[in-house]
Structures are given as structure tokens and as C-alpha cells.
Amino acid sequence: MEFDLLIMKRRSIRKFKDEKLSKEQIQELVNAGLLAPTSKNNKAVELIVVDDMDTINKLKDCRNMGTVGLQSASCAIVVIGDSEKSDVWVEDASISASYMQLRAEDLGLGSVWIQMRNRVSEIESSENEVRKVLNIPEKYGVLCILAIGYKDENIEPYKKDDVDESRVHFGKYDSYLCNENVKYR
Ligand SMILES: Cc1cc2nc3c(=O)[nH]c(=O)nc-3n(C[C@H](O)[C@H](O)[C@H](O)COP(=O)(O)O)c2cc1C
């Protein structure tokens, strides 16, 4: 798919069909995540692929809200970062997750980012809960879980009109682009 179309088409999908992903699809997704750039090329990001429903359900309970996407996802990819390898593991892991979301769309799949860092379950931090469910050592931060699967809802792609140009400044903060001319507020 053309890259500009891919960017427009990717939307968060939270309802998935009851259909497993193939090993090849999962391989393509993790390839995208592992080839994303990392600070100082430290490669601090690691991925945990979960495709068994019981464990996906346990992951869902690691947060008190915002986890609808995990209810029907046939695959969850937990994105973690080694905080001893990189002081910017959050950025590294975010880029990795974004690459995988774009690759998912490219493969005709849907995905949604379920935030775990700085979030809580009914009991404690979501990060600790996920660490317990998946035996992740303490030094790893848990950024998010990508819920992935075949789309079972239709969310309209973005249109050119959705681009909010007021968030772009030219040269200085108080300038903006109007009919191809830079103007000042
Ligand atoms: C850092 C980050 C955290 C997010 N956390 C959640 C989340 O916990 N649960 C959820 O359903 N969606 C989550 N999302 C998805 C956003 O709600 C979604 O990207 C946003 O509403 C824009 O919609 P779109 O993805 O269709 O463009 C998150 C997205 C980002 C980038």
C-alpha cells in the first residue's frame, strides 16, 4: 500500500474477528517492531507475543479501564523496554509499537495501543501486574500492549480535511501557514 494511504487508513480497532493470525503474519509484525530505530542503537526494546486467550484475558485485567480491544483480540504484543540498557526506552518502545501498528494495517489487520505505563489495575500499577502475569524481570518497563487481529468493525480512514494545520508552526511558534504564505498572529 502507498505510505500516505496507509497513514490515512490506520485507525484504532477495538473489535476483532474470532480468527487466529498465522505464524507468518506474527513474524512480519515483530520484524517491523524490531527494525524500528532505537537510541544509540541500544536495541532496548523486547516483545512478548501472546496468542492464548486465557493469558490475553489476564492481561486485560492488568488495567482497570481502556482495555476493550483486548476482549476480542486474537493476538497481543506486549512492548517492553530494558531500563538498564536505555534511559529513553519509552521513546524506543513507542516507535517500535507504532511501526507494528502501521505494519498491521499494511497486512490488512487492525490494532489498538493499550497503554500500561502510568496506568493502574484495581490493585496496583498495570506494569507490575503485567510483569507478574508474564514473568518479566523488574528492570523492564512495560509500555503498552498492542491488541491485534482481523477487523470486525469499520472505522472510516482519515481524510485530508482531518489534518489540523493550526498545530503546525513555521519558523516561529506564533506563525502559521495561510494560502501558502506564512502569517503571524
Ligand atoms: C500513547 C497512547 C496510548 C493509548 N492508550 C489507549 C488505551 O489505553 N486504550 C485504547 O483503547 N486506546 C488507546 N490509544 C488509542 C487512542 O485512543 C487513539 O489512537 C486515538 O483516539 C486516535 O484514534 P485513531 O488511532 O483511530 O487515529 C492510545 C494511543 C496512544 C498513542
The ligand as an SDF file (V2000), in Angstrom:
LIG
                    3D

 31 33  0  0  0  0  0  0  0  0999 V2000
    0.1810    6.6320   23.8900 C   0  0  0  0  0  0  0  0  0  0  0  0
   -1.1760    6.0860   23.5140 C   0  0  0  0  0  0  0  0  0  0  0  0
   -1.9610    5.4800   24.4690 C   0  0  0  0  0  0  0  0  0  0  0  0
   -3.2150    4.9430   24.1230 C   0  0  0  0  0  0  0  0  0  0  0  0
   -3.9090    4.2490   25.0690 N   0  0  0  0  0  0  0  0  0  0  0  0
   -5.0440    3.6280   24.7040 C   0  0  0  0  0  0  0  0  0  0  0  0
   -5.6990    2.7710   25.6250 C   0  0  0  0  0  0  0  0  0  0  0  0
   -5.2460    2.5470   26.7340 O   0  0  0  0  0  0  0  0  0  0  0  0
   -6.8510    2.1730   25.2280 N   0  0  0  0  0  0  0  0  0  0  0  0
   -7.3860    2.3640   23.9710 C   0  0  0  0  0  0  0  0  0  0  0  0
   -8.4350    1.7750   23.6800 O   0  0  0  0  0  0  0  0  0  0  0  0
   -6.7740    3.1680   23.0790 N   0  0  0  0  0  0  0  0  0  0  0  0
   -5.6050    3.7910   23.4050 C   0  0  0  0  0  0  0  0  0  0  0  0
   -4.9350    4.5450   22.4810 N   0  0  0  0  0  0  0  0  0  0  0  0
   -5.5120    4.7670   21.1520 C   0  0  0  0  0  0  0  0  0  0  0  0
   -6.0300    6.2020   21.0260 C   0  0  0  0  0  0  0  0  0  0  0  0
   -7.2330    6.3260   21.7750 O   0  0  0  0  0  0  0  0  0  0  0  0
   -6.2640    6.5310   19.5390 C   0  0  0  0  0  0  0  0  0  0  0  0
   -5.0510    6.4320   18.8610 O   0  0  0  0  0  0  0  0  0  0  0  0
   -6.8430    7.9230   19.3540 C   0  0  0  0  0  0  0  0  0  0  0  0
   -8.1410    8.0030   19.8950 O   0  0  0  0  0  0  0  0  0  0  0  0
   -6.9080    8.3180   17.8730 C   0  0  0  0  0  0  0  0  0  0  0  0
   -7.6640    7.3850   17.1340 O   0  0  0  0  0  0  0  0  0  0  0  0
   -7.0100    6.5730   15.9210 P   0  0  0  0  0  0  0  0  0  0  0  0
   -5.9510    5.6510   16.4810 O   0  0  0  0  0  0  0  0  0  0  0  0
   -8.1370    5.8260   15.2910 O   0  0  0  0  0  0  0  0  0  0  0  0
   -6.3740    7.5700   14.9880 O   0  0  0  0  0  0  0  0  0  0  0  0
   -3.7030    5.0780   22.7930 C   0  0  0  0  0  0  0  0  0  0  0  0
   -2.8920    5.6990   21.8310 C   0  0  0  0  0  0  0  0  0  0  0  0
   -1.6490    6.1810   22.1730 C   0  0  0  0  0  0  0  0  0  0  0  0
   -0.7750    6.7910   21.0980 C   0  0  0  0  0  0  0  0  0  0  0  0
  1  2  1  0
  2  3  1  0
  2 30  2  0
  3  4  2  0
  4  5  1  0
  4 28  1  0
  5  6  2  0
  6  7  1  0
  6 13  1  0
  7  8  2  0
  7  9  1  0
  9 10  1  0
 10 11  2  0
 10 12  1  0
 12 13  2  0
 13 14  1  0
 14 15  1  0
 14 28  1  0
 15 16  1  0
 16 17  1  0
 16 18  1  0
 18 19  1  0
 18 20  1  0
 20 21  1  0
 20 22  1  0
 22 23  1  0
 23 24  1  0
 24 25  2  0
 24 26  1  0
 24 27  1  0
 28 29  2  0
 29 30  1  0
 30 31  1  0
M  END
$$$$
